[in-house]
Structure formats: structure tokens, C-alpha cells
Amino acid sequence: MTTEFQVPDDTQWDETPRSGVSRICLYAGWSLVVVWAVGLVAVLIWQAATEGESIRFGALLGLVPLVAFGLIILSALIDRLHTRKTDPYRKVQK
């Protein structure tokens, strides 16, 4: 007889994307964040060196983080909808 309690695997809060679409959205979102940050630094250096201003670059620098954030949220939403079918706590009521 043993008193050791064996904890079952808990995959409910696993951080990895659960589907291919979710993985693509997550990696595309974070890739856009990295590209945006590098582009922002490059544009700021270029504008400081040339004392120029471009509306097109400004629009892109404002739009890219919104698209990236949307892709990351979409990835989380896809995973949540995927796990909702098997969520044991879905029918718990107060």
C-alpha cells in the first residue's frame, strides 16, 4: 500500500498551439512584431539621418502592430474554441 498520489497530466493550460492554423497565426503575429520593431528602429534612424518624413511609413508603422496583435489573439481564440469541445469545466454551474 502506498500513500503517494499520482497527479494526472494536465494539458488544459498547455501553451503550445493546438492546430496548424493557430500555429501559423501565432508565429505570423510574433514575426510581424519583430519585423515591426526592427523596421521602426530603421525608419527612425533613416529619418534622423535625412530629416525626412513619410506618411506611408507612418501608416505602416501604426498598422503592423494592430495586425500582429490581431493574429496573436486569433491564435488564442482558435485554441480556445478547439479545447472548448472537451473542456470538463464547461458545464459547471454555481
OpenMM code with the backbone's topology and positions (N, CA, C; nanometers):
from openmm import Vec3, app, unit

residues = "MET THR THR GLU PHE GLN VAL PRO ASP ASP THR GLN TRP ASP GLU THR PRO ARG SER GLY VAL SER ARG ILE CYS LEU TYR ALA GLY TRP SER LEU VAL VAL VAL TRP ALA VAL GLY LEU VAL ALA VAL LEU ILE TRP GLN ALA ALA THR GLU GLY GLU SER ILE ARG PHE GLY ALA LEU LEU GLY LEU VAL PRO LEU VAL ALA PHE GLY LEU ILE ILE LEU SER ALA LEU ILE ASP ARG LEU HIS THR ARG LYS THR ASP PRO TYR ARG LYS VAL GLN LYS".split()
positions = [
    Vec3(0.0843, -0.1172, 0.0000),
    Vec3(0.0000, 0.0000, 0.0000),
    Vec3(0.0895, 0.1244, 0.0000),
    Vec3(0.0499, 0.2212, -0.0808),
    Vec3(0.1298, 0.3436, -0.0912),
    Vec3(0.0399, 0.4658, -0.0724),
    Vec3(0.0983, 0.5694, -0.0168),
    Vec3(0.0229, 0.6938, 0.0032),
    Vec3(0.0606, 0.7997, -0.0989),
    Vec3(0.1409, 0.7612, -0.1937),
    Vec3(0.1848, 0.8578, -0.2951),
    Vec3(0.0708, 0.8836, -0.3941),
    Vec3(0.0448, 1.0101, -0.4158),
    Vec3(-0.0629, 1.0495, -0.5069),
    Vec3(-0.0040, 1.0801, -0.6438),
    Vec3(-0.0557, 1.0172, -0.7464),
    Vec3(-0.0070, 1.0395, -0.8818),
    Vec3(-0.0951, 1.1442, -0.9489),
    Vec3(-0.0347, 1.2563, -0.9842),
    Vec3(-0.1087, 1.3648, -1.0479),
    Vec3(-0.1218, 1.3349, -1.1971),
    Vec3(-0.2434, 1.3386, -1.2504),
    Vec3(-0.2593, 1.3145, -1.3949),
    Vec3(-0.2036, 1.4316, -1.4762),
    Vec3(-0.1701, 1.4040, -1.5992),
    Vec3(-0.1202, 1.5088, -1.6879),
    Vec3(-0.2284, 1.6132, -1.7101),
    Vec3(-0.1889, 1.7384, -1.7009),
    Vec3(-0.2832, 1.8483, -1.7221),
    Vec3(-0.2459, 1.9191, -1.8517),
    Vec3(-0.3207, 1.8923, -1.9564),
    Vec3(-0.2937, 1.9567, -2.0849),
    Vec3(-0.3913, 2.0697, -2.1119),
    Vec3(-0.4766, 2.0997, -2.0130),
    Vec3(-0.5759, 2.2055, -2.0326),
    Vec3(-0.5097, 2.3405, -2.0558),
    Vec3(-0.4009, 2.3691, -1.9845),
    Vec3(-0.3365, 2.5000, -1.9930),
    Vec3(-0.2048, 2.4923, -2.0689),
    Vec3(-0.1925, 2.3955, -2.1571),
    Vec3(-0.0716, 2.3819, -2.2375),
    Vec3(-0.0548, 2.5050, -2.3262),
    Vec3(0.0677, 2.5554, -2.3350),
    Vec3(0.0932, 2.6809, -2.4066),
    Vec3(0.1129, 2.6627, -2.5572),
    Vec3(0.1371, 2.5428, -2.6026),
    Vec3(0.1655, 2.5230, -2.7444),
    Vec3(0.0373, 2.5330, -2.8265),
    Vec3(0.0469, 2.5861, -2.9479),
    Vec3(-0.0716, 2.5921, -3.0351),
    Vec3(-0.1230, 2.4517, -3.0654),
    Vec3(-0.2532, 2.4372, -3.0719),
    Vec3(-0.3131, 2.3051, -3.0880),
    Vec3(-0.3434, 2.2675, -3.2331),
    Vec3(-0.3401, 2.3637, -3.3235),
    Vec3(-0.3700, 2.3313, -3.4628),
    Vec3(-0.2734, 2.4063, -3.5541),
    Vec3(-0.2718, 2.3658, -3.6787),
    Vec3(-0.1828, 2.4299, -3.7751),
    Vec3(-0.2177, 2.5757, -3.7998),
    Vec3(-0.3470, 2.6064, -3.8077),
    Vec3(-0.3897, 2.7448, -3.8304),
    Vec3(-0.3507, 2.8317, -3.7117),
    Vec3(-0.3694, 2.7782, -3.5909),
    Vec3(-0.3319, 2.8523, -3.4707),
    Vec3(-0.1815, 2.8774, -3.4673),
    Vec3(-0.1042, 2.7767, -3.5021),
    Vec3(0.0422, 2.7900, -3.5040),
    Vec3(0.0846, 2.8954, -3.6061),
    Vec3(0.0226, 2.8941, -3.7242),
    Vec3(0.0560, 2.9929, -3.8276),
    Vec3(0.0223, 3.1338, -3.7795),
    Vec3(-0.0963, 3.1505, -3.7202),
    Vec3(-0.1356, 3.2837, -3.6704),
    Vec3(-0.0418, 3.3318, -3.5607),
    Vec3(-0.0073, 3.2429, -3.4684),
    Vec3(0.0800, 3.2820, -3.3579),
    Vec3(0.2177, 3.3225, -3.4089),
    Vec3(0.2786, 3.2381, -3.4920),
    Vec3(0.4129, 3.2691, -3.5412),
    Vec3(0.4125, 3.3878, -3.6367),
    Vec3(0.3076, 3.4022, -3.7163),
    Vec3(0.2990, 3.5186, -3.8053),
    Vec3(0.2837, 3.6463, -3.7239),
    Vec3(0.2045, 3.6401, -3.6184),
    Vec3(0.1868, 3.7571, -3.5328),
    Vec3(0.3161, 3.7996, -3.4664),
    Vec3(0.3868, 3.7047, -3.4067),
    Vec3(0.5129, 3.7403, -3.3405),
    Vec3(0.6201, 3.7789, -3.4417),
    Vec3(0.6176, 3.7192, -3.5596),
    Vec3(0.7127, 3.7599, -3.6641),
    Vec3(0.6874, 3.9038, -3.7061),
    Vec3(0.5593, 3.9401, -3.7193),
    Vec3(0.5266, 4.0788, -3.7529),
    Vec3(0.5714, 4.1750, -3.6437),
    Vec3(0.5599, 4.1349, -3.5185),
    Vec3(0.6062, 4.2203, -3.4090),
    Vec3(0.7564, 4.2441, -3.4200),
    Vec3(0.8326, 4.1392, -3.4466),
    Vec3(0.9784, 4.1528, -3.4585),
    Vec3(1.0149, 4.2375, -3.5798),
    Vec3(0.9521, 4.2099, -3.6942),
    Vec3(0.9804, 4.2878, -3.8155),
    Vec3(0.9416, 4.4336, -3.7943),
    Vec3(0.8293, 4.4577, -3.7271),
    Vec3(0.7859, 4.5942, -3.6995),
    Vec3(0.8864, 4.6669, -3.6117),
    Vec3(0.9348, 4.6004, -3.5079),
    Vec3(1.0304, 4.6646, -3.4178),
    Vec3(1.1600, 4.6986, -3.4908),
    Vec3(1.2091, 4.6063, -3.5720),
    Vec3(1.3311, 4.6330, -3.6495),
    Vec3(1.3053, 4.7440, -3.7508),
    Vec3(1.1903, 4.7399, -3.8171),
    Vec3(1.1559, 4.8449, -3.9132),
    Vec3(1.1409, 4.9802, -3.8471),
    Vec3(1.0836, 4.9841, -3.7289),
    Vec3(1.0682, 5.1095, -3.6563),
    Vec3(1.2038, 5.1712, -3.6251),
    Vec3(1.2952, 5.0901, -3.5771),
    Vec3(1.4299, 5.1407, -3.5477),
    Vec3(1.4974, 5.1887, -3.6757),
    Vec3(1.4850, 5.1120, -3.7846),
    Vec3(1.5479, 5.1513, -3.9109),
    Vec3(1.4895, 5.2824, -3.9637),
    Vec3(1.3583, 5.2981, -3.9589),
    Vec3(1.2949, 5.4208, -4.0076),
    Vec3(1.3335, 5.5399, -3.9212),
    Vec3(1.3381, 5.5201, -3.7909),
    Vec3(1.3776, 5.6303, -3.7028),
    Vec3(1.5215, 5.6742, -3.7292),
    Vec3(1.6098, 5.5790, -3.7514),
    Vec3(1.7489, 5.6134, -3.7847),
    Vec3(1.7543, 5.6832, -3.9196),
    Vec3(1.6798, 5.6323, -4.0176),
    Vec3(1.6791, 5.6928, -4.1514),
    Vec3(1.6233, 5.8346, -4.1468),
    Vec3(1.5140, 5.8553, -4.0737),
    Vec3(1.4566, 5.9894, -4.0654),
    Vec3(1.5480, 6.0853, -3.9909),
    Vec3(1.6183, 6.0354, -3.8916),
    Vec3(1.7125, 6.1218, -3.8206),
    Vec3(1.8291, 6.1598, -3.9105),
    Vec3(1.8703, 6.0671, -3.9973),
    Vec3(1.9839, 6.0946, -4.0854),
    Vec3(1.9450, 6.1862, -4.2012),
    Vec3(1.8239, 6.1726, -4.2550),
    Vec3(1.7844, 6.2505, -4.3729),
    Vec3(1.6904, 6.3656, -4.3400),
    Vec3(1.6445, 6.3728, -4.2173),
    Vec3(1.5481, 6.4736, -4.1740),
    Vec3(1.4234, 6.4725, -4.2625),
    Vec3(1.3851, 6.3544, -4.3066),
    Vec3(1.2677, 6.3406, -4.3931),
    Vec3(1.1507, 6.2831, -4.3164),
    Vec3(1.0342, 6.2941, -4.3778),
    Vec3(0.9135, 6.2412, -4.3153),
    Vec3(0.8266, 6.1796, -4.4244),
    Vec3(0.7745, 6.0609, -4.3977),
    Vec3(0.6927, 5.9922, -4.4965),
    Vec3(0.5628, 5.9459, -4.4314),
    Vec3(0.4513, 5.9812, -4.4917),
    Vec3(0.3212, 5.9420, -4.4378),
    Vec3(0.2996, 5.7919, -4.4557),
    Vec3(0.3489, 5.7365, -4.5643),
    Vec3(0.3302, 5.5943, -4.5917),
    Vec3(0.3975, 5.5083, -4.4845),
    Vec3(0.5218, 5.5431, -4.4484),
    Vec3(0.5903, 5.4678, -4.3429),
    Vec3(0.5181, 5.4838, -4.2097),
    Vec3(0.4685, 5.6014, -4.1833),
    Vec3(0.3950, 5.6240, -4.0586),
    Vec3(0.2693, 5.5399, -4.0499),
    Vec3(0.1998, 5.5277, -4.1623),
    Vec3(0.0785, 5.4459, -4.1646),
    Vec3(0.1119, 5.2985, -4.1424),
    Vec3(0.2182, 5.2513, -4.2060),
    Vec3(0.2594, 5.1123, -4.1873),
    Vec3(0.3036, 5.0860, -4.0441),
    Vec3(0.3775, 5.1795, -3.9881),
    Vec3(0.4254, 5.1599, -3.8516),
    Vec3(0.3103, 5.1600, -3.7514),
    Vec3(0.2005, 5.2221, -3.7855),
    Vec3(0.0843, 5.2184, -3.6980),
    Vec3(-0.0047, 5.0978, -3.7208),
    Vec3(-0.0076, 5.0455, -3.8425),
    Vec3(-0.0971, 4.9358, -3.8773),
    Vec3(-0.0404, 4.7984, -3.8419),
    Vec3(0.0890, 4.7804, -3.8594),
    Vec3(0.1503, 4.6488, -3.8393),
    Vec3(0.1308, 4.5953, -3.6971),
    Vec3(0.1504, 4.6753, -3.5920),
    Vec3(0.1286, 4.6176, -3.4583),
    Vec3(-0.0168, 4.5765, -3.4342),
    Vec3(-0.1107, 4.6470, -3.4942),
    Vec3(-0.2510, 4.6082, -3.4793),
    Vec3(-0.2793, 4.4743, -3.5469),
    Vec3(-0.2233, 4.4548, -3.6655),
    Vec3(-0.2410, 4.3274, -3.7361),
    Vec3(-0.1739, 4.2144, -3.6582),
    Vec3(-0.0530, 4.2397, -3.6079),
    Vec3(0.0192, 4.1379, -3.5311),
    Vec3(-0.0584, 4.1003, -3.4051),
    Vec3(-0.1089, 4.1996, -3.3336),
    Vec3(-0.1867, 4.1735, -3.2129),
    Vec3(-0.3130, 4.0942, -3.2473),
    Vec3(-0.3762, 4.1283, -3.3578),
    Vec3(-0.4948, 4.0552, -3.4012),
    Vec3(-0.4647, 3.9094, -3.4325),
    Vec3(-0.3506, 3.8822, -3.4957),
    Vec3(-0.3129, 3.7440, -3.5265),
    Vec3(-0.2844, 3.6642, -3.3996),
    Vec3(-0.2203, 3.7268, -3.3019),
    Vec3(-0.1911, 3.6574, -3.1765),
    Vec3(-0.3213, 3.6265, -3.1018),
    Vec3(-0.4132, 3.7222, -3.0987),
    Vec3(-0.5432, 3.6991, -3.0348),
    Vec3(-0.6219, 3.5918, -3.1106),
    Vec3(-0.6158, 3.5938, -3.2438),
    Vec3(-0.6838, 3.4924, -3.3244),
    Vec3(-0.6296, 3.3530, -3.2935),
    Vec3(-0.4987, 3.3416, -3.2758),
    Vec3(-0.4383, 3.2136, -3.2399),
    Vec3(-0.4936, 3.1624, -3.1073),
    Vec3(-0.5016, 3.2502, -3.0076),
    Vec3(-0.5555, 3.2098, -2.8772),
    Vec3(-0.7029, 3.1719, -2.8885),
    Vec3(-0.7783, 3.2455, -2.9688),
    Vec3(-0.9203, 3.2161, -2.9870),
    Vec3(-0.9405, 3.0811, -3.0551),
    Vec3(-0.8608, 3.0522, -3.1561),
    Vec3(-0.8711, 2.9235, -3.2255),
    Vec3(-0.8427, 2.8096, -3.1288),
    Vec3(-0.7377, 2.8242, -3.0461),
    Vec3(-0.7062, 2.7198, -2.9488),
    Vec3(-0.8178, 2.7038, -2.8464),
    Vec3(-0.8749, 2.8142, -2.8021),
    Vec3(-0.9822, 2.8077, -2.7023),
    Vec3(-1.1058, 2.7391, -2.7599),
    Vec3(-1.1403, 2.7715, -2.8833),
    Vec3(-1.2551, 2.7064, -2.9460),
    Vec3(-1.2284, 2.5584, -2.9699),
    Vec3(-1.1028, 2.5238, -2.9960),
    Vec3(-1.0662, 2.3844, -3.0185),
    Vec3(-1.0801, 2.3040, -2.8888),
    Vec3(-1.0383, 2.3609, -2.7748),
    Vec3(-1.0447, 2.2880, -2.6479),
    Vec3(-1.1817, 2.2962, -2.5820),
    Vec3(-1.2671, 2.3833, -2.6293),
    Vec3(-1.3991, 2.4003, -2.5675),
    Vec3(-1.4823, 2.2729, -2.5761),
    Vec3(-1.4623, 2.1962, -2.6827),
    Vec3(-1.5395, 2.0735, -2.7011),
    Vec3(-1.5137, 1.9725, -2.5891),
    Vec3(-1.3903, 1.9682, -2.5397),
    Vec3(-1.3536, 1.8682, -2.4395),
    Vec3(-1.3281, 1.9293, -2.3023),
    Vec3(-1.3669, 2.0530, -2.2804),
    Vec3(-1.3438, 2.1205, -2.1526),
    Vec3(-1.4355, 2.0608, -2.0459),
    Vec3(-1.3784, 1.9965, -1.9420),
    Vec3(-1.4632, 1.9337, -1.8411),
    Vec3(-1.5335, 2.0353, -1.7505),
    Vec3(-1.4881, 2.1586, -1.7488),
    Vec3(-1.5450, 2.2599, -1.6602),
    Vec3(-1.6500, 2.3469, -1.7292),
    Vec3(-1.6827, 2.3158, -1.8517),
    Vec3(-1.7759, 2.3967, -1.9291),
    Vec3(-1.9169, 2.3945, -1.8709),
    Vec3(-1.9581, 2.2822, -1.8151),
    Vec3(-2.0957, 2.2681, -1.7670),
    Vec3(-2.1091, 2.2898, -1.6163),
    Vec3(-2.0031, 2.3339, -1.5514),
    Vec3(-2.0090, 2.3580, -1.4071),
    Vec3(-2.0908, 2.4836, -1.3812),
    Vec3(-2.1850, 2.4730, -1.2883),
    Vec3(-2.2692, 2.5869, -1.2533),
    Vec3(-2.2510, 2.6187, -1.1058),
    Vec3(-2.2792, 2.7436, -1.0705),
    Vec3(-2.2648, 2.7848, -0.9301),
    Vec3(-2.3757, 2.7279, -0.8461),
] * unit.nanometer
topology = app.Topology()
chain = topology.addChain("A")
for resn in residues:
    res = topology.addResidue(resn, chain)
    for name in ("N", "CA", "C"):
        topology.addAtom(name, app.Element.getBySymbol(name[0]), res)
